[in-house]
């Protein structure tokens, strides 16, 4: 029940992200289905927080971060918490469920990214492949950029990632508007961007 608690302050939510993995590792005697559900809830909480800050950045201190930096922060917290072999089966189950609804929900798209980033850190060579092969067209640009960074960080590559990187590299050629938009994702705090939303 603790994982379903509504945490009114972001500080408490971030603390939950840090502590969730070690807490669940200590509860390894619990039924694994309960472990799966706790991991799912925590990852969805992180995805919800990311989307909420991107959509209304002036309501959160996290709005001081540029969008890609905020994504990197939350990705690092998810990897720190769940990048253990113990969670590998849970992550596969959660990813399978999330991929069924990525096109209907930005939150689920972000959550699927977090799951894939954790799996990449665990050395899964197919990380991001299903997300990219089936849903790349509906992924926000920040998530596509995040996939490129997360795959490099985890030293994981596959055909889907290589195809994405080729598209990202070619998209800016002769398109200054695109280049400016990407620069804003990296450099401009969300609270100072005009029309701050998930691109």
C-alpha positions in Angstrom: 0.0 0.0 0.0 2.9 2.4 0.6 3.6 2.4 -3.1 0.1 3.6 -3.9 0.2 6.4 -1.3 -0.3 9.9 -2.7 2.9 11.9 -1.9 2.0 15.5 -1.8 5.6 16.8 -2.1 8.0 16.1 -4.9 10.8 15.7 -2.4 9.1 12.7 -0.9 8.4 11.3 -4.4 12.0 11.6 -5.4 13.0 9.9 -2.1 10.6 7.1 -3.0 12.3 6.7 -6.4 15.7 6.3 -4.7 14.5 3.9 -2.0 12.1 1.7 -3.9 14.6 -0.8 -5.4 16.5 -1.5 -2.1 13.2 -1.7 -0.2 11.9 -4.3 -2.7 15.2 -6.2 -2.7 14.9 -6.5 1.1 11.4 -7.9 0.6 12.5 -10.7 -1.8 10.5 -13.3 0.2 7.3 -11.5 -0.9 5.2 -12.9 -3.7 6.9 -11.8 -7.0 3.6 -10.5 -8.4 3.6 -8.0 -5.6 7.1 -7.0 -6.5 6.0 -6.5 -10.1 3.2 -4.3 -9.1 5.4 -2.1 -6.9 7.9 -1.7 -9.6 5.1 -0.8 -12.1 3.6 1.8 -9.7 7.0 3.5 -9.1 7.9 3.7 -12.7 4.5 5.1 -13.6 4.8 7.6 -10.8 8.1 8.8 -12.3 6.5 9.0 -15.8 3.6 11.0 -14.4 5.9 13.4 -12.6 7.9 13.9 -15.8 4.8 14.6 -17.9 3.3 16.9 -15.2 6.4 19.0 -14.9 6.7 19.3 -18.7 3.1 20.4 -19.0 3.0 22.8 -16.1 6.6 23.6 -15.2 5.9 26.8 -13.2 4.1 24.6 -10.6 7.2 22.6 -9.8 10.8 23.4 -8.7 11.8 20.8 -11.3 10.6 23.1 -14.0 14.0 24.8 -13.6 15.5 21.9 -15.5 15.5 21.7 -19.4 13.4 18.8 -20.6 16.2 16.5 -21.5 18.0 17.1 -18.2 14.8 16.3 -16.3 14.5 13.1 -18.3 18.1 12.2 -17.6 17.6 12.8 -13.8 14.5 10.6 -13.6 16.1 7.9 -15.8 19.1 7.8 -13.5 16.9 7.4 -10.5 15.0 4.6 -12.1 18.2 2.8 -13.1 19.7 3.3 -9.6 16.6 1.7 -8.1 15.8 -1.2 -10.4 18.9 -2.1 -12.3 19.3 -5.5 -10.6 18.8 -9.0 -12.1 16.1 -9.6 -9.5 13.8 -7.1 -11.3 14.6 -8.3 -14.9 11.5 -10.6 -15.1 9.3 -7.8 -13.6 10.6 -5.3 -16.2 9.8 -7.6 -19.1 6.2 -8.1 -17.8 5.7 -4.3 -17.3 7.2 -3.4 -20.6 4.9 -5.9 -22.4 1.8 -4.3 -20.8 3.0 -0.7 -21.4 3.7 -1.3 -25.1 0.0 -2.1 -25.6 -1.0 1.5 -24.7 2.0 3.7 -25.7 0.0 5.3 -28.5 -2.8 6.3 -26.2 -0.8 7.7 -23.4 2.3 9.9 -23.2 2.7 8.7 -19.6 2.9 5.1 -20.8 5.3 6.1 -23.5 7.6 7.7 -20.9 7.2 4.7 -18.6 8.1 2.3 -21.4 11.2 4.4 -22.0 12.2 4.1 -18.4 11.7 0.4 -18.4 13.8 0.0 -21.6 16.6 2.2 -20.1 16.8 0.0 -17.1 16.8 -3.1 -19.2 19.6 -1.6 -21.3 21.6 -1.1 -18.2 21.1 -4.8 -17.4 22.7 -5.6 -20.7 19.5 -6.6 -22.6 20.6 -6.2 -26.2 16.9 -5.9 -27.4 16.4 -2.8 -25.2 14.3 -0.1 -26.9 13.7 -2.3 -30.0 10.0 -3.0 -29.5 9.4 0.6 -28.4 11.1 1.9 -31.5 9.9 -0.6 -34.0 6.2 -0.4 -33.0 5.8 3.2 -31.7 8.6 5.5 -32.8 6.2 7.8 -34.6 4.3 8.7 -31.4 7.3 9.1 -29.1 8.0 12.7 -28.0 11.3 14.1 -29.4 12.8 14.2 -25.9 12.2 10.5 -25.5 13.8 9.7 -28.9 16.8 11.8 -27.8 16.8 10.1 -24.5 16.9 6.7 -26.1 20.0 7.7 -28.0 21.7 8.8 -24.8 20.6 5.9 -22.6 21.7 3.3 -25.2 25.2 4.9 -25.2 25.3 5.1 -21.4 24.5 1.4 -21.2 26.7 0.4 -24.2 23.8 -1.2 -25.9 23.0 -1.1 -29.6 20.7 -2.8 -32.1 19.2 -2.2 -35.5 16.3 -0.1 -34.1 18.6 2.2 -32.2 20.9 2.6 -35.2 18.0 3.5 -37.4 16.8 6.1 -34.8 20.3 7.6 -34.6 20.5 7.9 -38.3 17.1 9.7 -38.4 18.1 12.1 -35.6 21.3 12.9 -37.3 19.7 13.7 -40.6 16.6 15.5 -39.3 18.5 18.7 -38.6 20.1 19.1 -42.0 18.6 22.1 -43.7 16.0 22.5 -40.9 17.0 25.3 -38.5 13.6 25.1 -36.8 14.3 21.5 -35.8 17.8 22.4 -34.6 16.5 25.3 -32.5 13.8 23.0 -31.0 16.4 20.4 -30.0 18.7 23.1 -28.5 15.8 24.3 -26.4 15.2 20.7 -25.1 18.8 20.7 -23.8 19.4 24.2 -22.8 16.2 26.1 -21.9 14.6 25.5 -18.5 11.0 24.2 -18.9 9.6 27.1 -17.0 11.2 29.6 -19.5 10.1 27.8 -22.6 7.2 29.2 -24.6 4.4 26.7 -24.7 6.1 24.1 -22.4 4.7 20.7 -23.4 6.0 17.3 -24.4 7.1 17.8 -28.0 
